[in-house]
Amino acid sequence: MPKRSPLRTGLFGGLVLVVAACLVVAPKPALEASLRGLTIWWDIVFPALLPFLIVSEVLVAFGLAHFCGVLLEPFMRPLFNVPGTGALVLTMGFSSGYPVCAKMATRLARRDCSPARKRNG
């Protein structure tokens, strides 16, 4: 692990103290800004991601990821050096964006690398 500079640590600590002092001195603008951020998340981000999260979970639960993986293994392995299930992750990433793609990739990676799966297959 690289050694951290005391100057860098001190500057970062000072910045944190300044931000905390600003929050204590002017809590109303900070509260309004945080409420506005939560409103934007609730009105825009959540409705945009929810359908894709639900669809990706249904596709994985019904085994479509495994089915696509078997069919597309000959293409995905030489092109991207990933298992065939990466095709479904790639497609969901193109259609729904990074958060859904990341969630789906970690779920499939955990499923494919689980100790029970290694013992059985």
Residue pairs with C-beta under 8 A, 6 or more apart in sequence:
22 30
23 30
49 96
49 97
49 99
49 100
52 92
52 95
52 96
52 97
52 100
53 100
53 103
55 92
55 96
56 92
56 96
56 100
56 103
56 104
59 65
59 88
59 92
60 104
60 107
60 108
64 88
65 85
65 88
65 108
66 85
68 84
68 85
68 87
68 88
69 83
69 84
69 85
69 86
69 87
69 88
70 84
71 84
72 84
72 87
73 83
73 84
74 84
75 84
75 87
76 82
76 83
76 84
76 86
76 87
77 83
77 84
80 86
80 90
83 112
85 108
85 112
86 105
86 108
88 104
88 108
89 101
89 104
89 105
89 108
90 101
92 100
92 101
92 104
93 100
93 101
93 104
111 117
